[in-house]
Amino acid sequence: MTPWPKALGLRARLTLWYGGVVLAVLLLFGTLSYGVLRWTLLSDVDSTLLVVAQVVRDTGYPRAPSPADPEARLRALLGPDFFDRFLRLLDPEGETEPGLPPIGSRPLPLSEEARGNARRGLPTFETVQAELGEPVRLLTMPVMRSGRLVNLVQVGIPLRRTREALDRYLRTLLALIPLGLGLATAGGALVARRALSPVGGMSRTARRITAEDLAERIPVRGAGDELDHLAETLNAMLVRLEAAFVHVRRFAADAAHELRTPLTALRGELEVGLRADRSPDAYRRVLQSVLESVERLVRLAEDLLVLSRASAGALARSGPVDVEALALGALDAGAGLAQGRGVTVRLGAAEPAAVWGDAMALERALLNLVDNAVRYTPAGGKVEISARATDGAVEIAVQDSGPGIAPADAERVFEPFVRLEAARATETEGTGLGLAIARSIVAAHGGTLTVESTPGAGSRFTIRLPRS
């Protein structure tokens, strides 16, 4: 299919399509109507021929006593239109029988088909060329007596008037079709212009919307049609874009803030170290502090990289992962983290089950939850890790007896760089990326990470993943 020219707009294409469809409909209608009219006129002619032939046959002509003027008798029988018809009476062999009244002086052909049909007692309708090339509709009807062919009656009508009527109708169609096409095309252009005018408004509004002004929305007319559905879809997209831009801006600002703190500390330590000559031990202490700041920057950069990869769905989902092994590994890591804190880490129910995904990424997500629970659980508290299989899913839970989370903050804890006041009061380290990374990893595996918490009674973080 030949593509539309690039410069041809949608409105012009709709108008051309509409005009093409209307032209096809008009041509189809004209062809069908012309055919129906032709069939109707020929049917009327055939009916007239049949009536004339039956009158001639049923009156017993020419075997009945013949008047002095046989044509006058036929005029009385057939009416004043008789002279527009051809009439010939023949013997069974197709010749003028001696002694028959001389009715009709115009010669009419007798085809072999008509002869054969007459022997079987069947009439024959034909279109033939009479003298001077005039087309004539001809009926050859047999006259039967006791099942025997005794005569042939030929009746013909010139098709001049029929042809003239068809020609007039054809000229009328040729004049009306272009007129109808022009009117339809003009109407189609107006309809297309009116129908697409809201699209122009949408385009102008969309061109005004920039990254700095995502709050503007495309107006919805309230008609409930496809254009309103398009406007609602675009508005929903703008809502998502606005939320994404807000998230990116906040993330960039938080990341810059988190990077600024260790960089400022690093710069201050280096300036203090270079301000005066110091002993080797003093320089060693400065370098040790600088190394700690650098390590914090490295951890922050690694966390940002993992969060970016997980949010983009770039994790390698390589194969089945044993959930029970994940829980046991998290138990060992949690026991190491809990040393010296007075926190007990134990394993609850652990059922054998498997999920499909990246084992290292899932281990990272679970360790973030365990590390969070150990950090914010006071001495004497406990952290419990459990894993169980449910219908079509696997749940891994980390339960702690820490300070808990207020209901208003239950979703905020999963946002990057968010650290609640209770967490800041008990722990100075950390960047607030652990839970955000965990949720992104779980979401990349088609699962969910939720929290159930009661202030003062602890929290329960639950990873739910589809079973392998």
N, C-alpha and C positions, 0 to 999 in steps of 0.2 A: 504493500500500500504506500502510495506516494505521500510523504509527510507534508504538513501544511507549511507554507512559508513562515519564517520566523517573525516577519513584520505583521502578519495577519493576527489580529487580536481575537480573543475569545468571543466577543460580541459579533464580529464579522463572521467568524466560523459558525456560530450558532445560526446567524441569519442565512448563510449559504446552505447549511444543512437543512434548515427549515424550508428554504426555497426549493432545494432538491427533492425533499420529500413531497412537498405540495405539487411540484411538476410531475413526479412519478404518479401521484394519485390522480391528477388531472388527465394525464395520458392514459392511464389504466381505465378511468371512468369514460373518457371519450371513446377509446377502442371498444369497450364493452357496450356502451350505449349505441354506437354505430352498428355493431354487430347485431344487437337486439332489434334495432329499428329495421335493419335490412331483412332479418329473419321474419319480423312481423309483417312487413310489406309484401314479401314473397309469399308468406302464408295466406295473406288476404287475397293475393292474386290467384293462388292455387285454389282457394275456397271458391272464388268467383268462377274459375274455369270448371270446377267440379259441378257447381250448380247448373251452369249453362249446358254442360254435357249431359247431366242427368235429365234436364228438361227436354232436350232433344231426344234422348233415348226413351224416356217414359211417355212422351206424347205419341209414340209410334211412328214418328217421322223417320224415314220417308215412306214407309209401307202403308200409312194411312192414306185415305183419299186425298190427293194433292190438289190444292187450290190453284188458281191461275197464276198467282204470285206467291211462291213459297217464301220469298224473303219478307214479304209483308206479314205472312203468318208468324215467322220467327220474330219479327219486330214486335208483334203483338204479344208474343210469349215472353220475350227476353227484355223488353223495355227499350228506351231510347239509347242506352249505351251499347247496343248491339253492334253498331258500326265501328266501335273501337276494337272489335274482336275479329279474329280470323275464324272461319268455320269451313270444314270440308267433310264430306261424307264419302266413304270408300267401301269397296267390297272386301270380302275376307282376304283377298290377295293384295290389297293396298292399291287397287286401281279404281278409277271412277267407273262405277257400274252403269252399263247402258240402261237408260230409262229413268235414272234418278234425276230428280229436279236439280237444276244447276244452281246450287247454293254455294256462294263463295268462289270468287274468281282468283284469289291470291294463292299461289302455290305454297304448300307447306311440306317440309321433308318428313319422311317416314323412316326412322332408323330401324336397324335390325333388332335392337333391344326392345323397341316398342312393338315390333311384329311378334317377337317371342313372348312378351308379356300378354299380348292380346290373345294368342292361342291358349294361354292358361287362364284367360278371363280376368287379367289384372290391368288396371290403368297405369299409364306411364307419364310422369311429369319430366319435362326437359326444357332447357334454355337453348334455343337455336338462333341461327342468323337467317333472317328472312331476306327478301330482295332488298337491294340497296344497303345491305349490311346492318339492317335494323334488328336489334335483339328482341326476341319474342319468347314469352313463356308459353310452352305448348303442352297440352294434355291430349293424349291418345287413349280413348276409352272404347273397349269392345262392346258390341251389342250382341247379346247371347239370346238364342231361342232354343229351348229344350236342351240346354247344355252345349249348343253348337254355335260357333261364331258365324254370324250372318252379315254383320257390317262393322265398320270402324267409324267412330266419330272423332274428329280432330278439332280442338278448339284452342285458339291462341290469343294472347293479349300482348300488345307491344309494351315493352318495359321502359319506354321513353319517360313516362310520367314518374315511374318508380325511380329511375336513374336521376331524374331532375330533383326529386325530393331528397334523395341521398346526397346529391351534390350540394344542395342548399344547406343541408344539415352539416356536411363536412366543412363548408366554408364558415358556417356559424361557429363550429368548434375551433377552427383555426384562428378565428378572431377573438373568441372568448378565452381560450387557454392562455395566451400571452397576457391578456388583461387580468385574468384571475391570478396568474403567477406574479405579475407586478404588484397587485394589491396585497397578495399574501406575503410577498417579500418585504414590502413596506411595513405591513403589520407585524411581521416577525422581527424586523429591526426595532420597532417600538417596544415590542414585548421583551426582547433581549436587553434593550437598554434599561427598561424599567426593572427587570428581574435582576440585572447585574449591578444596578446602582448601589445596593448595600455593600457589595464586594468592594467597590471603589472606596466607600467610607471605611471599611475594615482596613484596606491597604493604607489609606492616609493615617489612620490611627496607629497602625502597626509601625509605620515609618517614624512616627513621633516618639515611640517607646524606645528608650535606650537603657543601658545598664544602670544609669543613675536615676532613671524614672520608671521603674518596673511596677509602680503602684497603679498606673493608668490601665484601664480595661477597655475592651472593645464593646460598644453598646449593643445590647440585645433588643430587637424590636418587639419581641413578645408574640410573634406570629406563630411560633411553634413549628416552623418549617426547617428545611435542611440548612438554610443560611443561619438561622438562630442556633441550630445544633453546631454548626461550624464556629460561630462566635463563642458559644459556651466552651467548646473544646479548646479554642485558642486562649480563652480566659483561664481555663484550668491549667494550661501549659504555662501561662504567665505567672500563675500563683506558684507553681512548682519552681519556675526559674527564679522568682523573687526569693523564695525560701532557700534555694540553692546558693544564690548570690549572697544572701545574708549569712548563711552558714559559712561560705568560703571566706567572706570578709572577717567574720568573727574568728574563724579558725586562723586566718593569717595574722590578725591582731594578737590573738592569744599565743600563737607560736612565736611571734616577734617578741612578745613580753617575756615568755619563758626563756627564749634565747638571750635576751638582754641581761637577765639577772646573772647567769654564770659568766657571760662575757664581761660584764661590768666588774664582777668580783675578780675575774682573771686579770683584767687590765689593772685594777687597783693593786693586786698582789705583785704584779710585775713592776709597777711604778714604785711601790714601797721597796722592793728588792733592789731596784736600780738607783734609789735615791742616795745611798751611801755605801761605802765599802763595808762588807760583812764577813763574818767568819764562815768557813765551809759548812759548819753545822747550821748556821742561819740560812745560808743559801739552800741547803738541803731541805730545810723546813719550808722555804718559799716554793721550791720546786715540787715538793710533795703536795702542797696546797694547790699549786697550779695543775698538777696531774689529776687531782680529784675533780677540779673544775672541768678539765678536758674530758675526763671519763663521763661526767654528767652530761656534757654536750654530746658525746658520742652516743650515750644511751638515748638521749632525746632525739637525735637524728635517726637512730635505728627505729625508735618507736614511731616517728613520723613516717618513715619509709614503709614499715609494716602496715600502719593505718592506711596509707595511700594505696598500697597494693591490695589490701583487703577490701577497701571501699570500691576499688575499680574492678573487683572480681578477677584479679590476676593470680590467685593462688593456684597451685598445681594440685588438682584432685587426682592423686595417683592411684589409689587403690583402697581396699578395705582396711579399716582401722579398728583394732580391738579396744572396746571401751573399758573393759575391766583392766587391761594393761595401762590405759591412760590414768585411771583412778589410782592404781598402785603407784605409778610414777609420780603423780601429784602428791600422794601420801608421803613418799620419801622426801620430795622437795619441800613440802610443808613442814615436816619434822625438822629439817635442817634450818628453815627460816624461824621456827618457833624456839630454837635453842636460846636460852638466856632471857626469854620473854615471859616464861611461866604460863605459856599457852599449850594446851593439849590438842594435838592433831590426831584424829582417828578415822578409821574406815568403817562406814556403815554397811548397808546392804550393797553388794556388788554382784550383779548377774552378768554372765557371759553374753555379749552382744557385739555386733559390728555395724559400723557406718562406713560410708564411702567418702573419702576425702584426703586431705593433706594431713598426715599424722603430726608433722612438726608444728603446723599452724594450730591444729586443735590442741596440741599439748601446750602451746603458748597461751591460748585463750584460757584453758583450765588453770594453768599456773598463775595467770594474772588474777583470777578469782581467789585462788588459795592465798596468794601473797597479800591481796587486799584484806581478806578475812583475818589473816594472822596479824597484819599491821594494826588493824583497828579494833582488835579484841583485847581487852585489858587482861592483866595477869590473873591467873586462876580461871580464865574462861576456856572454852573449847571450840574447836573447828571440826566439823564432820563432813566427810566426802562420801557420796553414795552414787550408785549407778544402777538403773533398772530399765528393763525393756517393757514397753507398753504396746498397744495395738498400732503397729506400723511405725513406731518411733522409739527412740532411746532418750532417756532423761538422765542427765548428770547434774547433781545438786551439790552445792557447797553451803553448809549451814554454819553460822557463827553465833556467838553470844555477845556480840559487841553492842555499841550504843544504839544501833538501829538507824533507820532513815525515816524522816517525816514523809507522809504521803505526797505532799506537794513537791518533794525533791526526788521521788522515786524514778522519774524519767530523766531528770537533769543529770544524775550521776553517770549516765552513759554518754554525755556530751564531752567532746575533747576539752581538756584543761579545766574541767569543773572539779573543784574540791570544796566540799561543804565545810562550814565553820567547825563542826565537831571533829572533822578529820584534820583540819589545820591545827586544832588545839592539841591533838594527840600525836601528830606526825608532821615533821617539817620537810621530809624528803618526798620525792615523787613529783610527777608532772601532771597528773590527772588524765593520763592517756590509757591507763591499764584497762578500764572497763570499756572505753570506746573501741580499743583494739579488739577486745574479746567479742563485743557485739558485732563488729564488722566481720571478723573471721567466721563467726557462727552464721551470720546472714549470708556470707559468700558460699556456705555449704548448704543453703536452703533451710536453715533452722532458725530458732528464736532464742533470745536470752532475756529472761524476765527476773524481776526481784519481788519478793514478798517480805515486808519488814514491819516490825512494830517498834516504835521508839522505846529505847530502854530494854528491849527484850531480844535484840539480835535481828539478823537478816538471813534470807535464804535466796541465793542466786541459782536459777535453774536453766541449764542448757537443754534444749529439745531439738534433736536431729532426726531426720528420716532414717529408718533402718536400711542397711545394705541388703 
